Amino acid sequence: MDYRDFVRKHKESNAAITIAALPCAEKEASAFGLMKIDKDGVVTEFAEKPKGDALKGMQVWRGGRHEWVC
C-alpha cells in the first residue's frame, strides 16, 4: 500500500477517520470484521466475524462481482 496516497486522500476528503481495507474471499471473510461501503467508499455497516446469512448480507458489489471488504 502506498501510504502517501492514503494520507493525501484522507486530507483531501476532510474525513474524521480513514480506514484501510482490502477485498477478501468468502472462505476468509468470516474470520474478519467486514464493512459495507457505498459507491463513494463511505462505510455504511460493520459486522464482526459474521457467519451464515449475516456473512452473505455483508457482500458488496464492486467491479462487476460480489466481494467482501475486510
DSSP file (Angstrom, degrees, kcal/mol; ACC not computed):
  #  RESIDUE AA STRUCTURE BP1 BP2  ACC     N-H-->O    O-->H-N    N-H-->O    O-->H-N    TCO  KAPPA ALPHA  PHI   PSI    X-CA   Y-CA   Z-CA
    1    1 A M              0   0    0      0, 0.0     2,-1.0     0, 0.0     3,-0.1   0.000 360.0 360.0 360.0 135.4    0.0    0.0    0.0
    2    2 A D     >  -     0   0    0      1,-0.2     4,-1.7     2,-0.0     3,-0.4  -0.771 360.0-170.2 -87.7 101.5    1.3    3.5   -0.9
    3    3 A Y  H  > S+     0   0    0     -2,-1.0     4,-2.8     1,-0.2     5,-0.2   0.765  80.4  64.2 -68.0 -25.2    0.7    5.4    2.3
    4    4 A R  H  > S+     0   0    0      2,-0.2     4,-2.3     1,-0.2    -1,-0.2   0.937 106.4  43.5 -62.8 -44.5    1.5    8.7    0.7
    5    5 A D  H  > S+     0   0    0     -3,-0.4     4,-2.6     2,-0.2     5,-0.2   0.896 112.9  53.7 -65.0 -40.8   -1.6    8.3   -1.5
    6    6 A F  H  X S+     0   0    0     -4,-1.7     4,-1.9     2,-0.2    -2,-0.2   0.928 112.1  43.3 -59.0 -48.7   -3.6    7.1    1.5
    7    7 A V  H  X S+     0   0    0     -4,-2.8     4,-2.5     2,-0.2    -2,-0.2   0.890 112.6  53.1 -67.2 -40.6   -2.7   10.2    3.6
    8    8 A R  H  X S+     0   0    0     -4,-2.3     4,-2.5    -5,-0.2    -2,-0.2   0.937 110.2  47.0 -60.9 -47.1   -3.3   12.6    0.7
    9    9 A K  H  X S+     0   0    0     -4,-2.6     4,-1.8     1,-0.2    -1,-0.2   0.878 110.7  53.3 -64.0 -37.3   -6.8   11.2    0.0
   10   10 A H  H  X>S+     0   0    0     -4,-1.9     5,-1.0    -5,-0.2     4,-0.9   0.945 111.3  45.1 -61.4 -47.7   -7.6   11.4    3.8
   11   11 A K  H ><5S+     0   0    0     -4,-2.5     3,-0.6     1,-0.2    -2,-0.2   0.901 112.5  51.2 -63.9 -41.3   -6.5   15.1    3.9
   12   12 A E  H 3<5S+     0   0    0     -4,-2.5    -1,-0.2     1,-0.2    -2,-0.2   0.819 109.2  51.1 -65.7 -31.1   -8.4   15.9    0.7
   13   13 A S  H 3<5S-     0   0    0     -4,-1.8    -1,-0.2    -5,-0.2    -2,-0.2   0.646  95.1-139.1 -82.7 -14.4  -11.6   14.3    2.0
   14   14 A N  T <<5 +     0   0    0     -4,-0.9    -3,-0.1    -3,-0.6     2,-0.1   0.789  44.1 165.6  57.4  28.3  -11.7   16.1    5.3
   15   15 A A      < -     0   0    0     -5,-1.0    -1,-0.2     1,-0.1     3,-0.1  -0.420  45.8-134.8 -73.4 149.7  -12.8   12.8    6.9
   16   16 A A  S    S+     0   0    0      1,-0.2     2,-0.3    -3,-0.1    -1,-0.1   0.889  90.5   3.9 -69.1 -39.9  -12.6   12.4   10.6
   17   17 A I        -     0   0    0      2,-0.0     2,-0.4    -7,-0.0    -1,-0.2  -0.959  64.1-152.1-140.4 159.3  -11.0    9.0   10.1
   18   18 A T        -     0   0    0     -2,-0.3     2,-0.5    -3,-0.1    -8,-0.0  -1.000  12.7-154.4-133.3 134.8   -9.8    6.9    7.1
   19   19 A I        -     0   0    0     -2,-0.4     2,-0.5     2,-0.0    -2,-0.0  -0.919   7.8-143.3-114.1 130.7   -9.8    3.1    7.2
   20   20 A A        +     0   0    0     -2,-0.5     2,-0.3     2,-0.0    -2,-0.0  -0.813  34.7 160.7 -89.1 129.4   -7.5    0.9    5.1
   21   21 A A        -     0   0    0     -2,-0.5    48,-0.0    14,-0.0    -2,-0.0  -0.964  24.0-152.5-146.1 159.9   -9.3   -2.3    3.9
   22   22 A L        -     0   0    0     -2,-0.3    48,-2.9     0, 0.0     2,-0.1  -0.950  28.3-103.7-131.9 152.0   -8.9   -4.9    1.3
   23   23 A P  E     -A   69   0A   0      0, 0.0     2,-0.3     0, 0.0    46,-0.2  -0.461  42.4-167.9 -67.6 149.8  -11.3   -7.2   -0.6
   24   24 A C  E     -A   68   0A   0     44,-2.2    44,-1.2    -2,-0.1     2,-0.1  -0.956  22.1-101.3-139.0 159.7  -11.2  -10.8    0.7
   25   25 A A    >>  -     0   0    0     -2,-0.3     4,-1.8    42,-0.1     3,-1.3  -0.388  34.3-112.0 -77.2 155.7  -12.5  -14.2   -0.4
   26   26 A E  H 3> S+     0   0    0      1,-0.3     4,-0.7     2,-0.2    -1,-0.1   0.871 116.3  59.0 -55.7 -40.5  -15.7  -15.7    1.1
   27   27 A K  H 34 S+     0   0    0      1,-0.2    -1,-0.3     2,-0.1    -2,-0.0   0.740 115.8  35.2 -65.0 -21.5  -13.6  -18.5    2.7
   28   28 A E  H X4 S+     0   0    0     -3,-1.3     3,-1.9     1,-0.1    -1,-0.2   0.668  97.4  84.8 -98.1 -23.2  -11.6  -15.9    4.6
   29   29 A A  H >< S+     0   0    0     -4,-1.8     3,-1.8     1,-0.3    20,-0.2   0.809  81.0  58.5 -58.0 -39.2  -14.4  -13.3    5.2
   30   30 A S  T 3< S+     0   0    0     -4,-0.7    -1,-0.3     1,-0.3    -2,-0.1   0.592  97.7  63.6 -71.6  -7.1  -15.9  -14.8    8.4
   31   31 A A  T <  S+     0   0    0     -3,-1.9    -1,-0.3     2,-0.1     2,-0.2   0.483 104.0  54.8 -89.2  -3.9  -12.5  -14.5   10.2
   32   32 A F  S <  S-     0   0    0     -3,-1.8    17,-1.3    -4,-0.2     2,-0.4  -0.755  90.9 -98.9-124.2 166.6  -12.5  -10.7    9.9
   33   33 A G  E     -B   48   0A   0     37,-0.3     2,-0.3    15,-0.3    15,-0.3  -0.770  48.5-150.9 -78.2 133.4  -14.6   -7.7   10.7
   34   34 A L  E     -B   47   0A   0     13,-3.1    13,-2.3    -2,-0.4     2,-0.4  -0.835   9.6-155.9-114.1 148.3  -16.4   -6.8    7.5
   35   35 A M  E     -BC  46  69A   0     34,-2.4    34,-0.6    -2,-0.3     2,-0.5  -0.941   9.4-147.0-120.6 142.6  -17.6   -3.4    6.2
   36   36 A K  E     -B   45   0A   0      9,-2.4     8,-3.0    -2,-0.4     9,-1.3  -0.915  25.9-168.8 -98.8 136.7  -20.3   -2.5    3.7
   37   37 A I  E     -B   43   0A   0     -2,-0.5     6,-0.2     6,-0.3     2,-0.1  -0.921  14.5-130.3-126.0 151.5  -19.3    0.6    1.7
   38   38 A D    >   -     0   0    0      4,-2.2     3,-2.2    -2,-0.3     6,-0.0  -0.257  46.2 -82.2 -88.4-176.3  -21.3    2.8   -0.6
   39   39 A K  T 3  S+     0   0    0      1,-0.3    -1,-0.1     2,-0.1    -2,-0.0   0.704 131.1  52.1 -62.1 -20.0  -20.2    4.0   -4.1
   40   40 A D  T 3  S-     0   0    0      2,-0.1    -1,-0.3     0, 0.0     3,-0.1   0.392 120.9-105.6 -95.9   1.8  -18.1    6.7   -2.6
   41   41 A G  S <  S+     0   0    0     -3,-2.2     2,-0.4     1,-0.3    -2,-0.1   0.609  70.6 147.1  85.2  12.0  -16.2    4.4   -0.2
   42   42 A V        -     0   0    0      1,-0.1    -4,-2.2     2,-0.0     2,-0.3  -0.686  53.6-116.8 -83.8 131.6  -18.1    5.5    2.9
   43   43 A V  E     +B   37   0A   0     -2,-0.4    -6,-0.3    -6,-0.2     3,-0.1  -0.526  38.1 170.1 -69.2 125.0  -18.6    2.7    5.5
   44   44 A T  E     +     0   0A   0     -8,-3.0     2,-0.3     1,-0.3    -7,-0.2   0.574  64.5  12.8-110.4 -16.2  -22.4    2.2    5.9
   45   45 A E  E     -B   36   0A   0     -9,-1.3    -9,-2.4    13,-0.1     2,-0.4  -0.985  57.5-162.1-159.2 149.9  -22.3   -1.0    8.0
   46   46 A F  E     -B   35   0A   0     -2,-0.3     2,-0.4   -11,-0.2   -11,-0.2  -0.999   6.1-177.2-136.9 138.7  -19.8   -3.1   10.1
   47   47 A A  E     -B   34   0A   0    -13,-2.3   -13,-3.1    -2,-0.4     2,-0.7  -0.995  23.0-134.5-136.5 131.0  -20.1   -6.7   11.3
   48   48 A E  E    S-B   33   0A   0     -2,-0.4   -15,-0.3   -15,-0.3   -18,-0.1  -0.764  80.4 -30.4 -87.7 113.6  -17.5   -8.5   13.4
   49   49 A K  S    S-     0   0    0    -17,-1.3    -1,-0.2    -2,-0.7   -16,-0.2   0.894  82.9-161.8  47.8  57.9  -16.8  -12.0   12.1
   50   50 A P        -     0   0    0      0, 0.0     2,-0.3     0, 0.0   -18,-0.1  -0.302   6.1-163.1 -69.2 153.8  -20.3  -12.7   10.6
   51   51 A K    >>  -     0   0    0      4,-0.0     3,-1.3   -22,-0.0     4,-0.7  -0.892  47.7 -11.9-130.2 160.5  -21.4  -16.2    9.7
   52   52 A G  H 3> S+     0   0    0     -2,-0.3     4,-2.0     1,-0.3     3,-0.4  -0.176 130.5   0.4  56.6-130.4  -24.2  -17.7    7.5
   53   53 A D  H 3> S+     0   0    0      1,-0.2     4,-2.3     2,-0.2    -1,-0.3   0.840 133.0  58.1 -62.2 -34.3  -26.8  -15.2    6.3
   54   54 A A  H <> S+     0   0    0     -3,-1.3     4,-0.5     2,-0.2    -1,-0.2   0.882 106.2  49.8 -63.8 -36.8  -25.1  -12.3    8.1
   55   55 A L  H >< S+     0   0    0     -4,-0.7     3,-1.3    -3,-0.4    -2,-0.2   0.943 111.0  47.7 -65.5 -48.5  -21.9  -13.1    6.1
   56   56 A K  H >< S+     0   0    0     -4,-2.0     3,-1.5     1,-0.3    -2,-0.2   0.870 107.1  59.0 -59.6 -36.6  -23.9  -13.2    2.8
   57   57 A G  H 3< S+     0   0    0     -4,-2.3    -1,-0.3     1,-0.3    -2,-0.2   0.652  96.6  62.2 -68.2 -15.6  -25.5   -9.9    3.8
   58   58 A M  T << S+     0   0    0     -3,-1.3    11,-0.4    -4,-0.5    -1,-0.3   0.397  76.2 119.0 -92.9   3.6  -22.2   -8.2    4.0
   59   59 A Q    <   -     0   0    0     -3,-1.5     2,-0.3    -4,-0.2     9,-0.2  -0.373  47.6-158.5 -65.4 146.9  -21.3   -8.6    0.4
   60   60 A V  E     -D   67   0B   0      7,-3.1     7,-2.4   -24,-0.1     2,-0.7  -0.939  18.2-122.2-123.0 152.1  -20.7   -5.5   -1.7
   61   61 A W  E     +D   66   0B   0     -2,-0.3     2,-0.4     5,-0.2     5,-0.2  -0.846  45.7 154.8 -96.2 112.9  -20.9   -5.2   -5.5
   62   62 A R  E >   -D   65   0B   0      3,-2.9     3,-1.3    -2,-0.7    -2,-0.1  -1.000  60.3  -1.1-140.4 136.1  -17.7   -3.9   -6.9
   63   63 A G  T 3  S-     0   0    0     -2,-0.4    -1,-0.1     1,-0.3     3,-0.1   0.807 129.1 -52.8  59.8  32.6  -16.0   -4.3  -10.3
   64   64 A G  T 3  S+     0   0    0      1,-0.2     2,-0.3    -3,-0.0    -1,-0.3   0.656 123.1  73.6  79.4  16.1  -18.8   -6.4  -11.7
   65   65 A R  E <  S-D   62   0B   0     -3,-1.3    -3,-2.9    -5,-0.0     2,-0.3  -0.986  81.4-102.0-153.5 162.3  -18.8   -9.0   -8.9
   66   66 A H  E     +D   61   0B   0     -2,-0.3     2,-0.3    -5,-0.2    -5,-0.2  -0.678  48.3 155.7 -83.5 139.9  -19.7   -9.6   -5.2
   67   67 A E  E     -D   60   0B   0     -7,-2.4    -7,-3.1    -2,-0.3     2,-0.4  -0.946  37.4-114.5-152.6 173.6  -16.9   -9.4   -2.7
   68   68 A W  E     -A   24   0A   0    -44,-1.2   -44,-2.2    -2,-0.3     2,-0.6  -0.895  18.0-139.8-114.5 144.9  -16.3   -8.7    1.0
   69   69 A V  E      AC  23  35A   0    -34,-0.6   -34,-2.4   -11,-0.4    -2,-0.0  -0.925 360.0 360.0-108.7 113.2  -14.3   -5.8    2.4
   70   70 A C              0   0    0    -48,-2.9   -37,-0.3    -2,-0.6    -1,-0.1   0.378 360.0 360.0-100.4 360.0  -12.1   -6.9    5.3
